[in-house]
Amino acid sequence: MEIMLLAHLADTHLGYAQYGRSWREEDVYRVFSEAFEKALSEGVDVIVISGDMFDRYRPPNRALKVAMEVIRKALDRGVRVYSILGEHDIPKRYDEVPQILVSGLKLLGTHKTPSHDIVTINGRDYAIAGISHYPPTLKHLSKLKERLQSLRSVLRNHKSILMLHQNIKQFFALEEGLDINDIPREVNYVALGHLHRRIISRLEEGTVIAYPGSLEILRSDEIDEWLSNGKGFYIVDLSSDEPIIHKVDVDVRPQLRISAKYPNHVISVKNAVARLRSLGVGIKWDRGILHVDIELPMSKKELGRDVVSEVVNAAGPSIYLRTKVKIVKNVERIPEIEGLRGIDEVGIIAKLLGVEGDIGERLAKLIIKLKNILAEIEEGDWSTYVDEILKFESVWRGKVAQLKIPERRVV
């Protein structure tokens, strides 16, 4: 059997300088180059970049130079490279897009470029289709759905890849987006961009929907995702009846985010620095990044500057520090509240949802964790827990719809 390998990248954000630091911009270029090198070493036939290739539609010259050099290496080895536009690299007014300056890069799905291309690899035809980003409004999404329908005949007649840079509501419910049922079932592999975390979903018909996530940690809320799932891209084998996906990681500069409560803030920071060193800071990396949310009681508010200085000294010169001080009110515990500790919160939620057993317990714990993160009682990536809760949607949706929410009385 002849093999067809696809490298799926997205959200590379070339030109982005996190915190305005040039060395963070270089990190973005480095992982982009590393991803291409790893893809080429695996013998891929096609590389797709599913939107937000550049961080803005007028990228710095350095970003253009890196894109040209890296993509040229792939083209020189006979590898085809495709891209679509994300919301970051779409011009905000009438103008040309930066991708047209990258010789050999095939841009799909704009009002000036085709929506698909047919390529022959090892004697077999493949359809590579793409639609550039549509804003997440009902009006624009309606037009996007029409364009998806128009591609069905092309996708049906070939093994096919569809590139999109959109939100899928089942994966992120807090932003308007496509429904998973809007995706044409004729396509074999949907190469998505926009969400910065890794997601793979297989539909009953065999279609695979996948987000590879961003190559780098671009926001502090991506740190937990990196720690659990890494950062990188996918290599997809399209030779079989259903796509086979291989996760490929790239080396990312270590970052951590912690909450440090006074008066134990120094100990918390030292522990975090030790963990950063275990991740290679001081050996492989010249510096790591540490985000510290400092909780300071109202009664100690005047110590804010001193506390920040202590945190800086504890971190040391090899740690780039991002601090945020949060003043918390001194709340006296009401004795009656102590009795609430005995309440079976998990059991109550599971009963409300009408779900018993291990599934009910797991779902209830996910909901409690999400509630605590949003209330800033616990740390974590809330979007990850939304994603997990949505996996059980078929279990809880009907019951939630039946719940009667008391109306608020206006006095």
C-alpha positions in Angstrom: 0.0 0.0 0.0 1.3 3.4 -1.0 1.4 5.8 2.0 0.1 9.5 2.0 1.3 11.5 5.0 -0.1 14.9 5.9 1.4 17.3 8.5 -1.3 19.4 10.2 -0.2 22.7 11.8 -2.3 25.6 13.0 -2.0 28.9 14.9 1.7 29.3 14.4 1.3 33.1 15.0 4.6 34.1 13.3 5.7 37.6 14.5 4.1 37.3 17.9 6.3 38.6 20.7 4.8 37.6 24.0 5.1 40.4 26.6 6.9 42.5 23.9 10.1 40.4 24.3 12.2 39.7 21.2 13.3 36.3 22.7 9.7 35.2 22.8 9.3 36.1 19.2 12.4 34.0 18.4 10.8 31.1 20.3 7.8 31.3 17.9 10.1 31.1 14.9 12.1 28.3 16.4 9.2 26.0 17.0 7.8 26.8 13.5 11.1 25.7 12.0 11.3 22.6 14.3 7.8 21.5 13.3 8.7 21.6 9.6 12.0 19.8 10.2 10.2 17.0 12.1 7.5 16.8 9.5 10.1 16.5 6.6 12.1 13.9 8.5 9.0 11.8 8.6 8.6 12.0 4.9 5.3 13.9 4.7 3.8 14.6 1.3 1.7 17.6 2.2 1.8 20.3 5.0 -1.2 22.3 5.9 -1.4 25.4 8.1 -5.0 25.9 9.3 -5.0 29.6 9.8 -3.3 32.3 11.9 0.0 31.5 10.2 1.0 35.1 11.0 0.0 36.9 14.2 -1.2 39.9 12.2 -1.9 40.7 8.6 1.1 43.1 8.5 3.8 40.9 10.1 7.3 42.1 10.8 9.9 41.5 8.0 11.6 38.9 10.2 8.3 36.8 10.3 8.1 36.9 6.5 11.7 35.9 6.1 11.4 32.9 8.4 8.2 31.8 6.6 9.9 32.1 3.2 13.0 30.2 4.3 11.2 27.4 6.2 8.6 26.8 3.5 11.1 26.9 0.7 12.9 23.9 2.4 9.7 21.9 2.1 9.0 22.9 -1.4 12.6 22.0 -2.5 11.9 18.5 -1.3 8.7 18.2 -3.3 6.4 18.7 -0.4 3.2 20.8 -1.1 2.3 23.5 1.5 -1.2 24.9 1.9 -2.6 27.6 4.2 -5.9 29.4 4.9 -6.4 32.6 6.8 -7.3 32.9 10.4 -8.8 35.9 12.1 -5.3 37.3 12.9 -3.9 37.4 9.4 -7.1 38.5 7.6 -6.6 42.2 6.6 -8.7 44.6 8.6 -9.4 46.7 5.5 -9.0 46.1 1.8 -5.4 45.0 1.3 -3.4 42.0 0.2 -2.6 39.2 2.6 1.0 38.4 3.7 0.8 34.8 2.5 1.0 35.9 -1.2 4.6 37.0 -0.5 5.6 33.5 0.4 6.5 31.9 -3.0 5.1 28.4 -3.5 2.6 28.6 -0.6 -0.9 27.8 -1.8 -3.5 29.9 -0.1 -7.1 28.5 -0.2 -10.5 29.7 0.5 -10.4 33.5 0.1 -12.4 35.6 -2.3 -9.3 35.7 -4.6 -8.1 32.1 -4.3 -9.6 28.7 -5.1 -11.4 26.7 -2.4 -9.7 23.4 -3.3 -6.9 21.7 -5.1 -6.5 18.2 -6.5 -3.1 16.6 -5.9 -1.9 13.2 -7.1 0.3 11.4 -4.7 1.6 7.9 -5.4 -0.9 7.5 -8.2 -3.9 8.5 -6.1 -5.9 11.7 -6.2 -6.6 13.7 -3.1 -8.8 16.8 -2.6 -7.4 19.5 -0.4 -10.1 22.0 0.4 -10.0 25.1 2.6 -12.2 28.0 3.7 -10.6 31.0 5.4 -12.0 32.3 8.7 -15.5 33.6 9.0 -16.4 35.9 12.0 -18.5 34.0 14.7 -21.8 35.8 14.0 -25.0 34.0 12.8 -24.9 36.0 9.5 -21.4 35.1 8.6 -21.7 31.5 9.8 -24.8 31.0 7.5 -22.6 32.0 4.6 -19.9 29.6 5.7 -22.4 26.7 5.9 -23.4 27.5 2.3 -19.8 27.3 1.2 -19.4 24.0 3.0 -22.3 22.6 1.1 -20.8 23.7 -2.2 -17.7 21.6 -1.5 -19.5 18.3 -0.9 -19.3 17.1 -4.5 -15.5 17.7 -4.5 -15.0 16.0 -1.2 -17.3 13.1 -2.1 -15.3 12.1 -5.2 -11.8 12.0 -3.6 -10.1 11.2 -0.4 -10.2 14.6 1.1 -8.8 17.1 3.6 -10.9 20.1 4.7 -9.1 23.1 6.3 -11.1 25.4 8.5 -10.2 28.1 11.1 -13.4 28.1 13.2 -14.8 27.2 16.5 -16.9 24.1 16.8 -19.6 24.7 19.5 -19.3 21.1 21.0 -15.6 21.8 21.8 -16.0 25.4 23.1 -19.5 26.5 24.1 -18.7 30.1 25.1 -18.2 31.3 21.5 -20.6 31.1 18.6 -19.4 28.6 16.0 -20.3 25.7 13.7 -22.2 22.8 15.0 -20.4 19.5 14.5 -23.3 18.4 12.3 -22.5 21.2 9.9 -19.3 19.4 8.8 -19.7 17.5 5.5 -19.5 13.8 6.2 -17.9 13.3 2.8 -14.6 14.6 4.1 -12.0 12.2 5.6 -10.0 14.6 7.7 -11.0 18.1 9.0 -7.8 20.1 9.7 -9.0 22.8 12.1 -7.4 25.8 13.6 -8.5 28.5 16.1 -8.6 26.6 19.4 -5.1 26.5 21.0 -5.5 23.1 22.5 -5.3 19.6 21.0 -8.6 17.9 20.2 -9.3 14.8 18.2 -12.9 13.6 17.5 -14.0 10.7 15.4 -17.5 10.7 14.0 -19.5 7.6 13.4 -19.1 7.9 9.6 -15.3 7.8 10.0 -14.6 11.5 9.5 -11.9 12.8 11.9 -12.1 16.4 13.2 -8.9 17.6 14.8 -7.3 20.7 16.3 -3.5 20.4 16.7 -3.5 23.5 18.9 -0.9 26.3 18.8 2.8 25.4 18.5 3.8 27.7 21.4 2.3 28.8 24.7 0.8 32.1 23.6 -1.3 32.8 26.7 -1.0 31.9 30.4 -4.2 29.9 30.2 -2.5 27.5 27.8 0.1 26.3 30.4 -2.0 23.6 32.0 -2.9 22.2 28.5 0.9 22.2 27.6 1.7 20.4 30.8 -0.9 17.6 30.2 -0.8 17.3 26.4 2.3 19.1 25.1 2.5 21.5 22.2 3.0 20.6 18.5 1.3 19.2 15.5 -0.2 16.1 13.9 1.1 13.7 11.2 -1.9 12.1 9.6 -1.7 8.8 7.6 -4.5 9.0 5.0 -3.7 5.7 3.4 -6.2 3.6 5.3 -10.0 3.8 5.3 -9.9 6.1 8.3 -7.1 8.6 9.1 -4.5 7.5 11.6 -3.2 10.4 13.7 0.3 10.7 15.3 0.9 13.5 17.8 4.3 15.2 17.4 5.6 17.5 20.1 7.9 20.5 19.7 10.2 21.8 22.4 8.6 24.7 24.2 10.1 27.1 26.7 8.8 26.1 30.1 6.2 28.2 31.8 4.2 27.8 35.0 1.4 29.7 36.7 0.9 29.6 40.4 -1.1 31.2 43.2 1.0 32.4 46.1 -0.7 33.3 49.3 0.9 35.7 51.8 2.8 34.9 54.0 3.8 31.6 52.2 4.5 33.4 48.9 8.3 32.9 49.0 8.0 29.2 49.6 5.5 28.8 46.8 7.8 30.7 44.3 10.8 28.6 45.3 8.9 25.4 44.7 7.8 26.6 41.3 11.3 27.6 40.4 12.5 24.1 41.4 9.9 22.6 39.1 10.9 24.9 36.2 14.5 23.7 36.7 13.3 20.1 36.5 11.7 21.1 33.1 15.1 22.1 31.8 15.5 25.8 32.9 19.2 26.5 33.5 20.3 23.4 31.5 18.4 23.4 28.1 16.8 26.8 28.5 18.5 30.0 29.6 15.3 31.2 31.3 11.8 30.0 32.2 8.6 32.0 32.6 6.7 32.1 35.9 3.3 33.7 36.4 2.6 34.4 40.0 -0.8 35.5 41.3 -0.2 36.9 44.8 -3.0 36.9 47.3 -2.5 39.6 49.9 -4.9 40.2 52.8 -6.5 43.7 53.0 -4.8 44.2 56.3 -1.4 43.8 54.6 -2.1 45.9 51.6 0.7 48.3 52.3 3.2 45.5 52.0 2.4 45.0 48.3 5.7 46.3 46.9 7.8 44.5 49.5 6.0 41.2 48.8 6.6 41.6 45.0 10.3 42.3 45.7 10.5 39.1 47.8 9.0 37.1 45.0 11.5 38.6 42.5 14.4 37.7 44.7 13.1 34.2 45.3 12.7 33.6 41.6 16.3 34.6 40.6 17.8 35.9 37.4 16.9 32.8 35.3 13.2 33.3 35.7 11.2 35.8 33.8 8.5 36.8 36.3 5.0 38.0 35.7 3.3 39.1 38.9 -0.2 40.1 39.7 -1.3 41.2 43.2 -4.8 40.5 44.3 -6.0 42.1 47.5 -8.5 39.8 49.4 -10.8 41.0 52.1 -10.4 39.6 55.6 -13.6 37.6 56.1 -14.5 36.3 59.5 -15.8 32.8 59.3 -19.5 32.5 60.4 -19.9 29.5 62.7 -23.1 28.4 61.0 -21.2 28.0 57.7 -19.0 25.3 59.2 -22.0 23.0 59.0 -22.0 23.2 55.2 -18.8 21.2 55.1 -20.7 18.0 55.6 -22.9 18.5 52.6 -22.5 15.9 49.8 -22.1 18.4 47.0 -21.2 15.6 44.5 -24.3 13.6 45.4 -26.6 16.6 45.2 -25.4 17.5 41.7 -25.5 13.9 40.5 -29.1 13.6 41.8 -30.2 16.8 40.1 -28.8 15.6 36.8 -30.4 12.2 37.3 -27.1 10.4 36.6 -26.0 7.5 38.9 -22.9 5.6 39.4 -19.3 6.4 38.4 -20.5 8.6 35.5 -22.7 10.7 37.8 -19.8 11.1 40.3 -17.3 12.0 37.6 -19.6 14.5 35.9 -20.5 16.2 39.3 -16.8 16.5 40.2 -16.1 18.1 36.8 -18.9 20.7 37.4 -17.7 21.4 40.9 -14.1 21.9 39.7 -15.3 24.3 36.9 -17.4 26.2 39.5 -14.4 26.6 41.8 -12.1 27.7 39.0 -14.5 30.4 37.9 -14.9 31.5 41.5 -11.1 31.6 41.8 -11.2 29.1 44.6 -9.0 26.7 42.7 -6.6 27.0 39.8 -6.9 25.4 36.4 -7.9 25.8 32.8 -11.6 26.3 32.9 -11.9 25.6 29.1 -10.6 22.1 29.6 -13.4 21.3 32.1 -16.0 22.8 29.8 -14.7 20.4 27.1 -14.9 17.4 29.5 -18.4 18.3 30.6 -19.6 18.7 27.0 -18.5 15.1 26.4 -21.4 14.0 28.6 -23.9 16.3 26.9 -26.1 13.5 25.8 -26.4 12.4 29.5 -27.3 15.8 31.1 -28.9 18.0 28.4 -32.4 16.5 28.7 -32.4 16.7 32.5 -31.1 20.3 32.6 -33.8 21.4 30.2 -36.4 20.1 32.7 -35.0 22.0 35.7 -37.1 24.9 36.8 -35.1 28.0 37.7 -36.8 30.2 40.2 -37.6 33.6 38.9 -36.0 36.6 40.6 -38.3 38.9 42.5 -37.8 42.5 41.7 -38.4 44.6 44.8 
